[in-house]
Amino acid sequence: IFERKEGGLSVTQEGKLLIDTARREVIMEANLRQELDDMKNEKSGVLRVGLSVNRAAMFLPVILPEWRKMYPKVQLRVNTRSGNGFEKQVAEGKLDFAFVMDAAEVAPSVRKELTYEPLFVYRLLLAVPPEHPLAKTTGGIFDWRLRPPVDLNLVKDDPFITNNHEPRFARWLNAVYEAYDFYPNSAVVINGSSQFNLVQSGIGCALLQDTIAFAQKRGVFFRLDKGDFETTLCMIRRKDSYVSQSMNAFMELVRENICIGTWNKI
């Protein structure tokens, strides 16, 4: 199964085959158990979902009240460690499904195991403090879609609040920086869920997802004049996974709320 190579142990081709076969057997057993529970109409068990911290704060307060009414005995386990790669965890059967950005470098061997369902497109916006000179040009109008986009270099000398997100988000930000030949004057590096509050406190500017602006319904945001820098949120699961009743209900609630625009209303 293992061979010593370059001072360490590595898995042989035979070992990889054994591991892959064992993993498929575990997934088949889990699928069978869920299907039998559904046939017996047993509304119990565990549902494992991967959600980033920001996405969990958006989705769960809306989805859970209704979902819990339908499945009060199903335990929901939410994994927010998106930096570990939700795609790999879903492919290995460690998560039932997850929500991911489509702008990700995923190994072909992992991607081929998954089905991707696009949910909605989201964009990056420039967020500035309430007392910033740019804020005074808005006329007190919150909706950034009602005013012209701006050049990111208008804030090149301002303190900038940057994010220590996983690599896929860093690539998204870097695409914006490269388009403007922009070098952020980093004042604070922090997780995304706290960036908005620091901007509001006047610490500096930041690039934030428009979903944060929709959720907060306050602050000062601007579109960028070199494009929307879009990415798509996708719901993923294994192609061969059994979709339990509780899992299907959760996914349907997400779809319904996207259709009515729950997360992109002002």
RAPE-V942904 format. One record per pair of residues at least 12 apart in sequence whose C-alpha atoms are under 10 Angstrom apart, sorted by sequence separation. I is the first residue (numbers start at 1). J is the second residue. If there is no record, write none. Layout:
# RAPE-V942904
I | J
I | J
This chain:
# RAPE-V942904
1 | 13
2 | 14
3 | 15
33 | 45
34 | 46
64 | 76
86 | 98
87 | 99
195 | 207
196 | 208
210 | 222
1 | 14
2 | 15
86 | 99
87 | 100
195 | 208
208 | 221
210 | 223
1 | 15
2 | 16
86 | 100
102 | 116
192 | 206
207 | 221
1 | 16
85 | 100
102 | 117
188 | 203
192 | 207
193 | 208
206 | 221
207 | 222
1 | 17
79 | 95
82 | 98
100 | 116
102 | 118
134 | 150
187 | 203
188 | 204
192 | 208
196 | 212
205 | 221
207 | 223
235 | 251
1 | 18
78 | 95
82 | 99
87 | 104
97 | 114
99 | 116
101 | 118
187 | 204
192 | 209
196 | 213
207 | 224
1 | 19
60 | 78
77 | 95
80 | 98
82 | 100
88 | 106
91 | 109
92 | 110
97 | 115
98 | 116
99 | 117
100 | 118
126 | 144
186 | 204
187 | 205
200 | 218
79 | 98
85 | 104
87 | 106
88 | 107
91 | 110
99 | 118
102 | 121
125 | 144
185 | 204
186 | 205
193 | 212
200 | 219
235 | 254
78 | 98
87 | 107
90 | 110
91 | 111
99 | 119
101 | 121
134 | 154
185 | 205
186 | 206
192 | 212
196 | 216
199 | 219
200 | 220
235 | 255
85 | 106
88 | 109
89 | 110
91 | 112
92 | 113
101 | 122
134 | 155
184 | 205
199 | 220
209 | 230
56 | 78
88 | 110
91 | 113
133 | 155
162 | 184
184 | 206
196 | 218
197 | 219
209 | 231
56 | 79
87 | 110
88 | 111
90 | 113
91 | 114
126 | 149
132 | 155
160 | 183
161 | 184
162 | 185
163 | 186
196 | 219
56 | 80
87 | 111
90 | 114
91 | 115
125 | 149
126 | 150
152 | 176
153 | 177
160 | 184
161 | 185
162 | 186
164 | 188
165 | 189
53 | 78
55 | 80
88 | 113
125 | 150
126 | 151
152 | 177
159 | 184
160 | 185
161 | 186
162 | 187
163 | 188
164 | 189
165 | 190
45 | 71
52 | 78
53 | 79
54 | 80
87 | 113
88 | 114
126 | 152
132 | 158
156 | 182
157 | 183
158 | 184
159 | 185
160 | 186
161 | 187
162 | 188
163 | 189
164 | 190
165 | 191
43 | 70
44 | 71
46 | 73
47 | 74
48 | 75
49 | 76
50 | 77
51 | 78
52 | 79
53 | 80
87 | 114
125 | 152
128 | 155
152 | 179
153 | 180
155 | 182
156 | 183
157 | 184
158 | 185
159 | 186
160 | 187
161 | 188
162 | 189
163 | 190
164 | 191
165 | 192
43 | 71
44 | 72
45 | 73
46 | 74
47 | 75
48 | 76
49 | 77
50 | 78
51 | 79
52 | 80
53 | 81
152 | 180
153 | 181
156 | 184
157 | 185
158 | 186
159 | 187
160 | 188
161 | 189
162 | 190
163 | 191
164 | 192
42 | 71
43 | 72
44 | 73
45 | 74
46 | 75
47 | 76
48 | 77
49 | 78
50 | 79
51 | 80
52 | 81
53 | 82
126 | 155
151 | 180
152 | 181
153 | 182
155 | 184
156 | 185
158 | 187
159 | 188
160 | 189
161 | 190
162 | 191
163 | 192
43 | 73
44 | 74
45 | 75
46 | 76
47 | 77
48 | 78
49 | 79
50 | 80
51 | 81
52 | 82
128 | 158
152 | 182
153 | 183
155 | 185
161 | 191
162 | 192
163 | 193
42 | 73
43 | 74
44 | 75
45 | 76
46 | 77
47 | 78
48 | 79
49 | 80
50 | 81
51 | 82
52 | 83
153 | 184
161 | 192
163 | 194
176 | 207
42 | 74
50 | 82
128 | 160
163 | 195
161 | 194
162 | 195
52 | 86
127 | 161
161 | 195
173 | 207
50 | 85
51 | 86
160 | 195
161 | 196
173 | 208
50 | 86
49 | 86
50 | 87
161 | 198
161 | 199
50 | 89
160 | 199
50 | 90
159 | 199
49 | 90
48 | 90
161 | 203
162 | 204
56 | 99
159 | 202
160 | 203
161 | 204
162 | 205
163 | 206
50 | 94
55 | 99
159 | 203
160 | 204
161 | 205
162 | 206
163 | 207
180 | 224
48 | 93
49 | 94
50 | 95
55 | 100
158 | 203
159 | 204
160 | 205
161 | 206
162 | 207
163 | 208
180 | 225
48 | 94
49 | 95
50 | 96
51 | 97
52 | 98
158 | 204
159 | 205
160 | 206
161 | 207
162 | 208
180 | 226
48 | 95
49 | 96
50 | 97
51 | 98
52 | 99
158 | 205
159 | 206
160 | 207
161 | 208
179 | 226
215 | 262
47 | 95
48 | 96
49 | 97
50 | 98
51 | 99
52 | 100
124 | 172
158 | 206
176 | 224
179 | 227
214 | 262
215 | 263
217 | 265
218 | 266
47 | 96
48 | 97
49 | 98
50 | 99
51 | 100
123 | 172
124 | 173
155 | 204
156 | 205
214 | 263
215 | 264
217 | 266
46 | 96
47 | 97
48 | 98
49 | 99
50 | 100
155 | 205
176 | 226
213 | 263
214 | 264
215 | 265
216 | 266
155 | 206
176 | 227
212 | 263
213 | 264
214 | 265
215 | 266
124 | 176
176 | 228
211 | 263
212 | 264
213 | 265
214 | 266
176 | 229
210 | 263
211 | 264
213 | 266
175 | 229
210 | 264
211 | 265
152 | 207
173 | 229
172 | 229
172 | 230
172 | 231
31 | 93
105 | 167
106 | 168
30 | 93
104 | 167
105 | 168
27 | 91
104 | 168
27 | 92
28 | 93
103 | 168
104 | 169
26 | 92
27 | 93
30 | 96
102 | 168
103 | 169
105 | 171
144 | 210
24 | 91
26 | 93
27 | 94
101 | 168
104 | 171
129 | 196
23 | 91
24 | 92
100 | 168
101 | 169
103 | 171
104 | 172
127 | 195
128 | 196
129 | 197
23 | 92
24 | 93
27 | 96
103 | 172
127 | 196
129 | 198
130 | 199
131 | 200
144 | 213
23 | 93
128 | 198
129 | 199
130 | 200
131 | 201
132 | 202
143 | 213
152 | 222
128 | 199
129 | 200
130 | 201
131 | 202
142 | 213
143 | 214
151 | 222
152 | 223
20 | 92
127 | 199
128 | 200
129 | 201
130 | 202
132 | 204
149 | 221
150 | 222
151 | 223
152 | 224
127 | 200
129 | 202
132 | 205
149 | 222
150 | 223
151 | 224
152 | 225
128 | 202
129 | 203
143 | 217
148 | 222
149 | 223
150 | 224
151 | 225
152 | 226
128 | 203
129 | 204
142 | 217
143 | 218
147 | 222
148 | 223
149 | 224
150 | 225
151 | 226
128 | 204
129 | 205
142 | 218
143 | 219
144 | 220
145 | 221
146 | 222
147 | 223
148 | 224
149 | 225
150 | 226
127 | 204
128 | 205
129 | 206
142 | 219
143 | 220
144 | 221
145 | 222
146 | 223
148 | 225
149 | 226
127 | 205
128 | 206
141 | 219
142 | 220
143 | 221
144 | 222
145 | 223
149 | 227
126 | 205
127 | 206
128 | 207
141 | 220
142 | 221
143 | 222
144 | 223
149 | 228
126 | 206
127 | 207
140 | 220
141 | 221
142 | 222
85 | 166
125 | 206
126 | 207
127 | 208
83 | 165
84 | 166
85 | 167
124 | 206
125 | 207
126 | 208
127 | 209
138 | 220
82 | 165
83 | 166
85 | 168
124 | 207
125 | 208
126 | 209
127 | 210
138 | 221
82 | 166
83 | 167
123 | 207
124 | 208
125 | 209
126 | 210
135 | 219
136 | 220
138 | 222
81 | 166
83 | 168
123 | 208
124 | 209
125 | 210
135 | 220
83 | 169
123 | 209
124 | 210
125 | 211
127 | 213
134 | 220
135 | 221
122 | 209
123 | 210
124 | 211
125 | 212
134 | 221
135 | 222
122 | 210
123 | 211
124 | 212
125 | 213
130 | 218
132 | 220
134 | 222
121 | 210
122 | 211
130 | 219
131 | 220
121 | 211
129 | 219
130 | 220
128 | 219
129 | 220
130 | 221
127 | 219
128 | 220
129 | 221
127 | 220
128 | 221
126 | 220
127 | 221
128 | 222
125 | 220
126 | 221
127 | 222
125 | 221
126 | 222
127 | 223
124 | 221
125 | 222
126 | 223
124 | 222
125 | 223
126 | 224
124 | 223
125 | 224
123 | 223
124 | 224
123 | 224
124 | 227
125 | 228
123 | 227
124 | 228
125 | 229
123 | 228
124 | 229
122 | 228
123 | 229
124 | 230
122 | 229
123 | 230
124 | 231
122 | 230
123 | 231
121 | 230
122 | 231
123 | 232
121 | 231
122 | 232
120 | 231
121 | 232
122 | 233
120 | 232
121 | 233
119 | 232
120 | 233
121 | 234
118 | 232
119 | 233
120 | 234
117 | 232
118 | 233
119 | 234
120 | 235
117 | 233
118 | 234
119 | 235
116 | 233
117 | 234
118 | 235
116 | 234
117 | 235
118 | 236
115 | 234
116 | 235
117 | 236
115 | 235
116 | 236
117 | 237
114 | 235
115 | 236
116 | 237
114 | 236
115 | 237
116 | 238
114 | 237
115 | 238
116 | 239
143 | 266
113 | 237
114 | 238
115 | 239
142 | 266
111 | 236
113 | 238
114 | 239
115 | 240
112 | 238
113 | 239
114 | 240
115 | 241
103 | 230
111 | 238
112 | 239
113 | 240
114 | 241
103 | 231
110 | 238
113 | 241
102 | 231
103 | 232
101 | 231
102 | 232
103 | 233
101 | 232
102 | 233
100 | 232
101 | 233
102 | 234
100 | 233
101 | 234
102 | 235
99 | 233
100 | 234
101 | 235
99 | 234
100 | 235
119 | 254
120 | 255
57 | 193
98 | 234
99 | 235
100 | 236
119 | 255
54 | 191
98 | 235
99 | 236
53 | 191
54 | 192
55 | 193
97 | 235
98 | 236
99 | 237
120 | 258
53 | 192
54 | 193
97 | 236
98 | 237
119 | 258
120 | 259
53 | 193
54 | 194
96 | 236
97 | 237
119 | 259
96 | 237
97 | 238
120 | 261
95 | 237
96 | 238
122 | 264
95 | 238
120 | 263
93 | 237
97 | 241
120 | 264
91 | 236
93 | 238
96 | 241
90 | 236
91 | 237
92 | 238
96 | 242
97 | 243
90 | 237
91 | 238
96 | 243
89 | 237
90 | 238
91 | 239
93 | 241
96 | 244
87 | 236
91 | 240
86 | 236
87 | 237
91 | 241
97 | 247
86 | 237
87 | 238
90 | 241
96 | 247
58 | 211
58 | 212
97 | 251
54 | 209
55 | 211
54 | 211
55 | 212
58 | 215
54 | 212
57 | 215
76 | 246
76 | 247
74 | 246
71 | 245
70 | 245
71 | 246
70 | 246
68 | 246
71 | 249
67 | 246
70 | 249
71 | 250
67 | 247
70 | 250
67 | 249
68 | 250
66 | 249
67 | 250
51 | 235
66 | 250
67 | 251
50 | 235
67 | 252
50 | 236
63 | 249
64 | 250
67 | 253
63 | 250
66 | 253
49 | 237
63 | 251
63 | 252
64 | 253
63 | 253
62 | 253
63 | 254
62 | 254
63 | 256
59 | 253
60 | 254
63 | 257
59 | 254
62 | 257
47 | 244
49 | 247
59 | 257
47 | 246
48 | 247
46 | 246
47 | 247
62 | 262
43 | 244
45 | 246
46 | 247
49 | 250
62 | 263
43 | 245
44 | 246
42 | 245
43 | 246
47 | 250
59 | 262
41 | 245
58 | 262
59 | 263
38 | 243
58 | 263
38 | 244
39 | 245
35 | 242
37 | 244
38 | 245
34 | 242
35 | 243
36 | 244
37 | 245
38 | 246
31 | 240
32 | 241
33 | 242
34 | 243
35 | 244
31 | 241
32 | 242
34 | 244
35 | 245
27 | 238
30 | 241
31 | 242
33 | 244
34 | 245
28 | 240
30 | 242
31 | 243
34 | 246
27 | 240
28 | 241
31 | 244
27 | 241
28 | 242
27 | 242
24 | 240
